[in-house]
């Protein structure tokens, strides 16, 4: 599909500068520069074709003054921006959307604490029963950001709970994952975002496009961008609450870090279907009012 789409677009437009870039992507997809570069080229080609379908003019692999290369310069509706595409491949166990919290774990949702809780659990048997008992005790006294690691008889970590965020209502709500095993994945995402940041083009908006994963990974990406939820004693709590909540300093956008980055797009990807749904984050609310917002839609 990508190959045919590229060939069709190249044939339509001839040997223009922008479509010589598409020829380069086609050569990478069909070439032997290694599977990693090939898969990255597939993501870039899919985005390039989507941009062209929206009426954009694009230039591919554009050198920058800093000696790097921008994946795309995009011209659309009298506006221009640089787009930097990074492919992210989550571990297989997080790639599926079919993983669900089993009914036997719903016992933990009886705990009257208004939190969203990430969970990993051990297999059935005595260890699982102990996990429920100890996990219940943890939830009764935990705060946002706290984590508990469950260890088996051999002292190996086989499960755990992490208090991810406040949640409407008065009981615990469980979601799969986002315990300590997610930290390494967030670090990987940060490395990709930093790599894109170092390729930014001066004097124009720059957008990072992270491609990979499924809707099941959305909260992981959100945490990587903005930081984990924490209790903030330096803020006033909302009416009716004892504690204010905010984000920690472990996000890509935390504080003044990478201050030229204002918008990040995330596109899901499946090897059989290609690009899926898209979500865009803006660093500050006022950024959402900029013209670039309508372009990124």
N, C-alpha and C positions, 0 to 999 in steps of 0.2 A: 504493500500500500504506500509506504513512504517513498520507495524507489520509484514507483509509477507516478506519484505526485510530483516528485522532483523533476523527473524527465519531462512531464507535461508542462510544468512551469518554465523550465529552461527552453523548451521548444517554442513556447508562446512569446517569450521576450527576447530571444536571441542572445547575443554575446555582450550584454550590458555588464557594467561593473558589478551590480548587485547580484546578477545571476551567474556570474563567474564564481561568486561565493557559494551559490547553490551547487554548482558543479563540484566544488571542493568538498562539500558535504556528501554529495553522491559518491565521490571517489573514496571518501573515508568509510562510508557504509559498505561499499563493495570491496574495499581494499584489505590489506593484511597488516595494518598497523597495530594489531592486537585487539582482543575482544573488548577491553575497557574503553579504548578510544572509539571503537566502533559503536558501542552502546551509547556513549556520550554524543556521538554524531547523530544517532537516531533521535535522541531527545531534542537536539538542536534543530534537526530537520523538521520534526513534527511541529515545533514552535514556529519555525520560519514559515511553514505552509499555513499555519493558523493565522499568522500575521498577514500574510498575503491575501488570504481569504477575506480578511476584514478591510482590505483596501490599503494596507500599509505599503510603503516603500522601505526596503531593508537593504543594508549593506552588511556583509558577513565577514567576520574575522578582521576587524579594523584595527590597525596599529594605533597605540596611544602615545602621548608625549613621554609617558613614564617608561616606555619600552615594553609594555605589556600589550595584550590584544583584547579588545572587546568583542564578544561573540556577535552582537548585532548593534548597529545603529538603526533606530526605527524612526521613520518620518510618517506622521499620521495627523490629519486634521490641523495642519500648520504648526504642529508641535514636533519636537524631536526628543528622544531619550536614548540612553545606552542601556542595553539589556545584557546581563551576564548570567549565563545558564550553567547551573551545577547539578549534576546527577547524584542522587542519594539512593543507595540501595539498603533498605532496612533488613535486619536478620529475618530469615524465613519465618520464624515463629511469630514475628510481629507483622508479617506481610499479609496474612489472611484476615478477612473481616468476619470469619465464621466463628472465631474463638469467643465464647461467651462464659459469663460467670455461672457455674453450675448451681442448681437449686439447693444443693447441700450446703453451699456457702451463704445462702440468704439469711441464715441464723444471725450472721454478723450485722445485718441491716435492721435488726431489732434494737440495736443500741441507739439510745436517744441522744445523738450528737449530730449537729447539722453540717456534716462534712462529706465531700467527695473523696473516696478512699481507693487508691490503687492497690491491687491485690495480685499476688502470685501464691499458689498453694501447692502443697505436697500431694502425693498420691493417696489413695484410700488406705484405711487401716488405722492402727493406733496413732501414727504420726498425725493423721488428719484430725482425729478427735482432739489431740493435744493442741494442734494449730488453732482450732476453733476456741478452745478454752482460753489459751494464752492470748490469742488475738482479741477476744472480747474484753479481757482485762486491759489490754493496751488501749483499745478504743475509748474506754471509759475515762481515761486520764490524759489522752494525747491532745496535742494542739496542732494547728496548721503547720506543716513543714516537718513534723516528727515522723520518724520511721522506725519500724521494728523488723528485725530479720529473724526468721524462724530457722532453727538448725535441727538436723536429724540426730539420731543416736551416735553417728560418727562425726558430729560437729560440723557437718557440711550444710551450707545455706540452701534450703530447698523451698523456701517461700518467704512471704513477708507482706507487710502493709505499710503504706505511706499515706499520710494525710495530705491530699493534694491541694484542696481549696475549700472555701466555704461553699455551702450548698443550701438552696432554699428548702424550707421544711424543718422538721425536727428530728430526723433520723439519718443514719449513715446510708450513703448510696455507694455501691461498689462498682468499680470499673477495672478492666483487665490491665495489668502492667503499671508502668511508671513508678516502679520502685527503684532500688539501687541499680538494677541491671540496665535501667534506661540512661544512667549517667554517662556511660561510655558512648552511647548513641548520640546524646546531646553534644558531647565533646566532638564527635565526628561532624555533626551538623555545623558546629561553630567553626571548625577548620575549613569547611566548604564556604561558609559565609565570609570568613576572613580572606580566603583566596579570591573570591569574587570582589571583595572590597578593594583589594590591591590592584585590581584591573579597572577601577573607575576612571571615567573620562571627565576631565575638568570642564567647567563652564556649561554643564547641562545636567538635567536630572539623570540619575542612575538607578536602575531597578535590578534587583537580584531575583532570579527565577530558580527556585529549588524544585527539582523534578524527581519524584519517586514516592513509593509507599501508597497507601490507600487511606480512605477516610478514617480508618481505625487509628491512624498515626497523627491525627490533627492536633490533639492535645499535646503530644510530644513536640511537634513543631512550634506550637504556641509557647510552650515552656522554654524552648531553646531561644526563641526570639525575645520574649519579654522577661523571662526569669521565673523561678518557682514562686508559688504563693507562700507568703509568710505572715506572721502576726507583726504588726507595726505599732509599737508603743509610742512612736513619735507622731502618730496621727490621731485625730479625734475619731472615735468609733461612731458609726451611724446611730441614729435614734433607736433605742431599744436593744442595742448591742453593747457588750462589755469591752470588746476588743476590736480594733481596726485591722483590716487586712490589706496587704499590698503585695508587691513583687520584691523578690530578693535581688541581690546584686550579681546573680549568676546568669543573666540573660545577655544575649548579643548586644541588645540596645540598652543595657543597664547604664545609668549615669550618663556620662559624656562620651562613652566609648563609641568609636566608629560613627562620629556625629554627622558625616556626610551621607550616611545611609538613612533614607527616609521611608522607603517602601520595599517590601519583600513579597513576592508572589510564590505560592506553592501550588504545584500542579501534580495531581496523582498520576500514576503510571502503572499500566499492566502490560506485560510483554505481548499479550495476544490482542490488546485493544489500543495500546498507545496512550495518548493523553486522555485524562478524565476531567474531573471537576477541578476548579481553581478557587483558591482563597487568597486574598490580598490583605496584608497588614500594613498600616501606616504608623509611623513612629509617634506622632502626636496628632491630636484631633484636628488641629488646624491644617495639618498636611492633607487630611481627607477632603478639605475644601479646595485644594489646588486643582488646576486643570488636568494634572496628570492622573487624577483619580478616574475621570471619565475615560481617559485613554486606556487605562489598565483594565477596565471592565471588558 
